[in-house]
Amino acid sequence: MTKTILQSVKFHATPEELFELYLDAKKHSAATGAPVKISRNVGGAFHAFCGSISGRNLLILRNKMIVQAWRSVHFKQSDPDSILVLCFSKAAGGSRVDLVHVNVPQQDHKGVTQGWLKHYWKPWKRYLAAQ
């Protein structure tokens, strides 16, 4: 089993704005610069970065938490889905996203860990600053 990926990132936005930035396909695509299809329903599927990542929603607590079964194209077919938990909360000066990502296979662990910063957190900050 690989080490759990834990990240906590502050933004100048509300928890509601951050929740929508992830779960609203139009905003998600605009912020990351890559097309995404994402359901807003439990059990619904998502596909992002031209199908490089995909999965389904396991739990959605509006404006508070998103839990997904998640995998990338670098997972082996025999690898089980990883589990992604995103929590949105108020923090000094704005809000915070707390990420817990478990069961990411060894061959993709470094890429996924760095990918959150490169493909989400930095682009989100640029997107929010431009709003």
Phi and psi in degrees as a GROMACS rama.xvg file:
@    title "Ramachandran Plot"
@    xaxis  label "Phi"
@    yaxis  label "Psi"
@TYPE xy
-86.2424  164.203  THR-2
-65.8024  139.767  LYS-3
-66.0793  135.852  THR-4
-86.6307  121.573  ILE-5
-123.753  124.346  LEU-6
-139.809  143.52  GLN-7
-134.917  122.213  SER-8
-131.04  132.096  VAL-9
-94.4978  145.622  LYS-10
-136.855  153.812  PHE-11
-88.7418  76.592  HIS-12
-164.166  168.625  ALA-13
-87.4886  161.194  THR-14
-56.6809  -36.7126  PRO-15
-63.4766  -42.2403  GLU-16
-64.0997  -40.3017  GLU-17
-69.1606  -41.0305  LEU-18
-58.04  -47.1962  PHE-19
-67.4198  -34.216  GLU-20
-61.0722  -32.2323  LEU-21
-85.6195  -42.6939  TYR-22
-94.0107  -14.07  LEU-23
-91.5208  116.809  ASP-24
-57.0969  -41.9524  ALA-25
-65.7723  -46.6852  LYS-26
-67.9411  -42.1664  LYS-27
-56.6351  -48.3608  HIS-28
-63.1246  -43.8357  SER-29
-63.4552  -40.9262  ALA-30
-72.1612  -38.6418  ALA-31
-91.8785  -16.599  THR-32
76.8816  14.5375  GLY-33
-136.074  143.267  ALA-34
-64.135  144.719  PRO-35
-141.459  144.932  VAL-36
-120.92  123.54  LYS-37
-143.805  129.796  ILE-38
-79.8983  150.477  SER-39
-97.4606  6.98211  ARG-40
-110.368  147.545  ASN-41
-62.0469  132.506  VAL-42
91.4171  -14.4752  GLY-43
-75.8104  154.083  GLY-44
-91.2581  162.687  ALA-45
-141.065  151.755  PHE-46
-143.382  129  HIS-47
-136.789  161.934  ALA-48
52.6858  54.8261  PHE-49
56.147  36.0158  CYS-50
85.4093  5.39515  GLY-51
-66.5654  -30.2086  SER-52
-126.966  148.591  ILE-53
-157.793  168.545  SER-54
163.428  -154.945  GLY-55
-147.089  154.828  ARG-56
-79.4995  127.999  ASN-57
-99.0367  -33.0828  LEU-58
-154.8  136.574  LEU-59
-134.122  118.123  ILE-60
-112.203  105.64  LEU-61
-46.0715  125.983  ARG-62
65.4182  7.09186  ASN-63
-125.47  -45.8797  LYS-64
-154.198  143.405  MET-65
-131.174  129.386  ILE-66
-121.745  129.004  VAL-67
-131.762  145.993  GLN-68
-81.5733  127.709  ALA-69
-139.021  139.79  TRP-70
-152.435  158.942  ARG-71
-117.611  170.372  SER-72
-66.6359  -12.2949  VAL-73
-86.6121  -7.28525  HIS-74
-72.1868  142.189  PHE-75
-73.3755  153.191  LYS-76
-57.0842  -32.694  GLN-77
-78.1689  -11.4807  SER-78
-73.4188  133.847  ASP-79
-70.9155  161.517  PRO-80
-58.99  147.83  ASP-81
-86.1801  167.605  SER-82
-118.459  126.813  ILE-83
-110.966  131.303  LEU-84
-123.838  123.388  VAL-85
-116.734  124.671  LEU-86
-116.691  135.826  CYS-87
-115.561  124.908  PHE-88
-147.522  161.408  SER-89
-71.4354  147.851  LYS-90
-148.241  164.117  ALA-91
-54.7097  125.697  ALA-92
80.686  5.60323  GLY-93
157.422  -120.971  GLY-94
-144.923  174.231  SER-95
-137.021  144.174  ARG-96
-109.371  124.49  VAL-97
-106.658  122.933  ASP-98
-111.319  133.49  LEU-99
-127.502  121.32  VAL-100
-128.689  112.144  HIS-101
-113.341  155.552  VAL-102
67.7021  32.0078  ASN-103
-80.7712  124.467  VAL-104
-60.3172  151.172  PRO-105
-51.9533  -42.739  GLN-106
-67.2741  -14.0628  GLN-107
-122.437  0.595865  ASP-108
-59.8616  -49.0232  HIS-109
-64.6465  -43.8352  LYS-110
-62.6396  -41.5936  GLY-111
-68.5851  -44.1469  VAL-112
-57.3168  -49.0438  THR-113
-73.6125  -29.9113  GLN-114
-63.3195  -35.5915  GLY-115
-60.477  -43.8122  TRP-116
-68.0031  -48.1376  LEU-117
-70.5384  -43.1155  LYS-118
-99.9508  -12.3293  HIS-119
-123.234  -66.6387  TYR-120
-63.4043  -47.0561  TRP-121
-65.4436  -47.99  LYS-122
-61.7404  -36.6509  PRO-123
-61.0471  -43.8075  TRP-124
-63.2724  -40.6201  LYS-125
-64.5574  -45.2247  ARG-126
-60.9125  -47.3776  TYR-127
-65.6311  -36.3438  LEU-128
-66.1786  -28.3556  ALA-129
-84.9036  -9.60697  ALA-130
